[in-house]
């Protein structure tokens, strides 16, 4: 019988499955208040992380910001 060397640190611990969902946020101002600077994904991430609504939620990727219309100053995230 062969002696098996098993490294215990390589054995994975059981975990609950993680759910990945899609979130669409509508009618977000495209420009920062009182400026001509447009919103960037870093700002959106900071707001999401600091909001009590999104406790225990982790982003799988950076948010994508899409201007809804060339004539309007709102965006969709």
C-alpha positions in Angstrom: 0.0 0.0 0.0 1.4 3.4 -1.0 1.7 6.2 1.5 -0.3 9.2 0.2 1.0 12.6 1.2 -2.0 14.8 1.4 -1.5 18.5 2.0 -4.4 19.5 4.2 -4.0 23.2 3.3 -5.0 22.4 -0.3 -8.3 20.9 0.6 -11.1 23.3 0.0 -13.6 24.1 2.7 -17.3 23.7 1.8 -18.9 27.0 0.7 -22.4 28.0 -0.1 -23.0 28.8 -3.8 -22.7 32.4 -4.8 -25.3 34.1 -6.8 -24.5 36.5 -9.6 -27.1 38.9 -10.6 -27.5 41.7 -13.1 -28.4 45.2 -11.8 -29.6 48.1 -13.9 -29.8 51.6 -12.4 -31.8 54.0 -14.4 -32.0 57.8 -14.6 -28.6 58.6 -13.0 -27.3 62.1 -13.7 -24.6 61.9 -16.3 -22.7 65.0 -15.1 -21.5 65.6 -11.6 -23.5 68.3 -9.8 -22.6 71.8 -10.8 -19.8 70.7 -13.1 -19.3 69.6 -16.7 -17.5 66.4 -15.5 -19.2 63.2 -16.4 -19.7 60.4 -13.9 -17.1 57.6 -13.9 -17.3 54.0 -12.8 -15.0 54.6 -9.8 -17.6 57.1 -8.4 -20.4 54.6 -8.9 -18.5 51.9 -7.1 -17.8 54.2 -4.1 -21.5 55.1 -3.9 -22.6 51.5 -4.1 -20.1 50.4 -1.4 -21.2 53.1 1.0 -24.9 52.5 0.5 -26.7 50.5 3.2 -28.9 49.0 0.4 -26.0 47.1 -1.0 -24.6 45.5 2.2 -22.8 42.2 1.6 -22.8 42.7 -2.2 -19.6 42.5 -4.2 -19.3 43.7 -7.8 -18.1 41.1 -10.2 -16.9 43.8 -12.6 -16.7 47.6 -13.0 -20.0 49.3 -13.6 -20.7 50.3 -17.2 -22.1 53.8 -17.7 -24.2 54.4 -20.8 -25.6 57.8 -21.7 -29.3 57.2 -22.4 -29.6 59.8 -25.1 -27.4 62.4 -26.7 -29.9 65.1 -25.9 -30.5 64.2 -22.3 -28.1 64.4 -19.4 -29.0 61.1 -17.7 -27.3 57.7 -17.8 -28.0 54.1 -17.2 -25.5 52.0 -15.1 
